[in-house]
Amino acid sequence: MRQNNAATTTANDSPLRHDWSQQEVEALFELPFMDLIFRAQQVHRAHFDPNVIQASSLLNIKTGGCSENCGYCSQSAHHEKKVKLERDALMEIDIVVAEAKKAKEGGATRFCMGAAWRSPRDEQLDEVIEMITQVKGLGLETCVTLGMLTANQVTRLKEAGLDYYNHNLDTSREYYKEVVTTRSYDERLDTLANVRAAGINVCAGGILGMGESRADRAGLLIELANLPEHPQSVPINLLVKVPGTPIGDSPEAGGLDIFEFIRTIAIARLLMPLSYVRLSAGREEMSDEAQALCFLAGANSLFYGDRLLTTNNATVNHDKELFDRLGITPAA
């Protein structure tokens, strides 16, 4: 695994590490649950208001037809005959802006736009850049996920004012070949390096419950924490099984123990104390109690809105009710 031993410090002079070992992180997973949550909450409170959650909204601006073969994804062209997802062209800019306005009115402070591409062509990027410009004009932070990017394309996104670029590692380096074979792990890391070099905030995380081991969950967090800079945003997704996809149809996938999921949230907080840890896909199936424990473990960001890219999400009204019950305030 790539490691960077250079240490920086946080605001209260505690070390910000980039040299975590597999043994160390697996030892954190072995801690008694209450002790782990207590440690994570201490770190969380040192850097964040524990009663404030950042809310993002996600819009699928181009659906289906992706040439990658990610085993969990309904938008892969490799699975579309079984999934029966219709391809859509890139969404019109006016529609995107209207959705961004609705998201802001609903309480979102960041608007994320996803397009099912392996890597966009330059002319496709032109329209996305206009979307970024107009959404930023609404006073929202902007995030896009478009697949692999060249250094020149990243520079153009930076010049357009893009705030965050999402490019998940999905899982550990060792388990990656069980998830996707059309793109290498190092290609994912190269895109993150291009984004980081341009000064755009990195949004990178993974998916749990795909049949991976605890060692793989540890490996994913190590890859993220040992990057030269911690990702500013770390989405942790619980697999939503999509029938017709290889992982969606696999009996070994899904059914991850919720306490194991929460442990992973807590360890992400310990390893990356300054990052926003986002409770992402899978929330629709989580109880309110499980989500509250995720917040206690250090998750301080989530996706608002009834739908993610192609799967359902917890409703905005339900989230607002949960926030009220817990005394949580959405970030301004």
N, C-alpha and C positions, 0 to 999 in steps of 0.2 A: 504494500500500500504506500502511496506517496505520503511523505511526511516532511514537515517543515519545522525544524527545531527552534526557529526564532520565536522568542517569547515577547509578547507585549503585555500591557497591564490595563486593567479596567479602571473605571473612575475611582474606585476605592482601593486601588493599588494591589488588588489580588491578581495573580498571574492568569493571562489568557493563553491557554496552551494549544499547541498544534502538533503534539508528539504523543498522543494517546496510543497505548498498546492494546492488542486484542485481550490480553490477560486482565488488564486494568478494567476495561469496559465490561467484560463478562463477569468480573467480580462485583461490579455495580448491580448487574442484573440479579445477582445472587443475594443481595441485601434483603432483609425483611422488608416487606412492602411499606410499612409505616415509617421505618427509618429512611428509606429512599425518598418517600414523598416529603418528609420533614426536611431533608437536606436540599431537595430541589426547591421547596418553598422558601427556604432561607436565601438561596442564591437568587431566586426570582425577585424577592422583596428588596434585595440589595440594589437591583437595577431597574425595576419596573414597579408601577403602582399595581398591586395585586387585584384591584377591583376595577381595572380598565381593560377592555378588550378591543383590539383593532379589527374593524369589519371590512372585508373586501367583497366585491361582487365579480362574478366570472361570467363572461359571455363567449359562446362559441361563434366566432365570426366566419368560419369556413369549416364545413362538416364533411367528414368521410374522404375516402380515396387516398389515404396516406400509404406510401409504399413501404413503410416500416412494418415489421411483423410482431410488434409487442403483443405478448400473449394475453394480456388483460384488456386490450383496447378494442372497443366497438368500431372505431374509425379506421382500422387497418383494412386496406384493400384485400389483404390475404384472408380476412374473415367475413367480408361483407355478404357473401352468398348465404352464410349461415345466420348472420346477425340481421340481415335484411335492413340495413341502415341506408337511407337514400343520401346520395351525395348532394351537397349544396355548394354553389359558387360563393366566392367571397361576398360577405354581406355588404349592402350599400351603406355608405358613410352616414347618411341621415338617420338610418335605422339604429346604427351603433350609438350615435350621439343621443338619440331619444332614449335608448336603454340606459345609457350612462346617467342621464338626468334622473330617470326613475330610481336608479341605484343610489344616487346621492340623496334624493328625497327620502329613501328608505333607511338612511343612516350609514351607508358605505362611505369610506374615505379613500379607498383604492379601487380602481376599476381595471380588471384583468381581462385581456382579450386573447383567445386561443384559436389557432388555425391548424388544421390537420395537414401539415406538410412535413416531409423529411427535411427539406431545406428550401426556403423561398427563393424564387428568382428575383432579380433586382427590380423588375417592373411590378411584380406583386408587392414588393416592399414599399413602392411608392404610395399605394393606397393605404397601407397600414400606417405609414408615417403621417398621412393626413388625419387618420383616425386619432393617433396619439396627440397630434397638435390640437385637435378640436376638443378631445376629452380633457386634456390639461387646461384648456381654456375655461372649463366648467369648475375648476378648482379642485379636481380630483388627482390623486397620485395615479400614475399609469404603469401597467405591467402587461407584457405580452409574452406568449409562448408560441414560437414559430418553427421549432426544430433547430437544426444545426445552422450556424451562421459563419460567414467569413469575417475576417477582421475588418474589411471595408464596410460590410453591412452593419456590423456593430457600431462602427464610427458614425454611420448615417443615423442610426437609432439614437445614439448619444446626442448628436446635433439636433435631433427633433425634440429632445428633452425627455426621453424615456427615463422613468424612475427605476423600474425593476425589470429584470428579464428572468423568466422561469424556465429552468431546464433541469428536470429531476434526474437523479442517478438511478432511481427505482429500487435498487437493492444492493447487496454487496457485490464486489467484483467477482467473487467465487460463484455466486448463484446467478449472476447476470445471464449466462448462456442459457439458463432454463426459462428465461423471460423473453429475450429478444436476441436474434442473430444477425439482423440486417445492419446493425450499428454497433461499433465496439464501445467498450467502457471508456477507453482513452479518447475516443471522438467526443463523448459527452463531456469529459473533463477539459478537452481542448476548447469547446464552445464556452464553458464556464471561464476558462482562462482569458479568452478574447473579451468576454463581457466585463470581467474584473479589470483587465488592463485599460478598458475604455472609461472606467469610472462609473459604470452603471451598477446599481445594487443587484446582487445575485440572490435569486430565489431558487433554492434547490433542496429537495428532500427525497422522499421515497414512498413506497407502498408496502404495507404490512399485511400478512395473511395470504401470500401467494404460494404457500408451501415451503417457505424458507425456514431455516433453523434459527434458534436464538443467536448462535454464532454469526449468522448472516445479518441479523438485525443489529448486532454489535458492529459488524464490519461496515454496514451502511453508515452508521453514526460516526465511526472513525474516519471514513473517507471524507465526510463533510467537515468534521472538526479539525482534521489535519490539512485542510486546504490552506494556502498561504494567508487567506483571510476567511474568517467564518462567514458563511452566507448570511446576509442581513435578514433573510426570511427563510424559514425551514418548514415547509408543509409536510405533515405526517398524515398519510392517507391510510384508511382501513379499506381493504379491497371490497369493492362492490362487484359481485360476480355477475358478468353479463353472459347470458346463454348464447352459445354460438362461438365464443372465443375459447381458445385452448385452456386458459386458466379458469375461465368461467365454468367450463364443463369438467374441470378436474376435481375428483373427489378429495384430493389432498389439499386443495386450496379452500380458503374461507374458514370460518369457525374459529378464528384466533381468540383465545381467552382475553376478555376485556382487560383484565388486570395486567396481562403481558403488554397489551397496547399502551396502557397508562404508564407502565414501567418505562417503555421506550420514550414516551413524552418526557418523563422526569429525567431520564439520562440525557436526552437531547438538551434539556435545560442546563444540566450540570456541565456538559461538554461545551456548550455554546451559550454562555450566560448573557451575552448582549444581543443575541438574535431574537427576532420574533418567531416563536414556534406556533405554527398554524395548525389547528384542528381542522382537517380538510375533509376529503371524501369519506363516506361511511357514517356521517352523523345522523342521517335519517333513521338508521336502525339502532342508534344508541339511546339508552335511557337518559333522562335528565340527570340522574344520579351519576352515571358514568361520565357525562360531559362535565359535571361539576368537579369530579375527581381529576379530569384532564386539566381543568383550569387550576386546580390546587397543585398539580404536578408541574405547572409552568407554562401551559399553553396560554397564549395571550393574543391570539389572532384566529379568525375563522372566516369562512365564506358565508355571506348573507345571500339570500335569494332561494327560490324554490327549486332551482335547477343548476347543476354544474355543467360540464360540457355536454354529456349525453345521458347523465343519470340524475335521479331526483336528489334533492337536498332538503334539510329541515326548513320549514317555512319561516318567513320573516316574523310573522305574528308569534309563532311559537318561540322563536329566539328572544323576542322582546319580553314575552311573559317569563321565560327562564331568567333573563337578566334581572327583571324586577324581583323575582323570588330570591335571587342570590345577592342582590345589591350591587350588581355589576353595571358599570357605565360604559357605553360605546365610546371609543376614542374620538375626540373632536377633530 
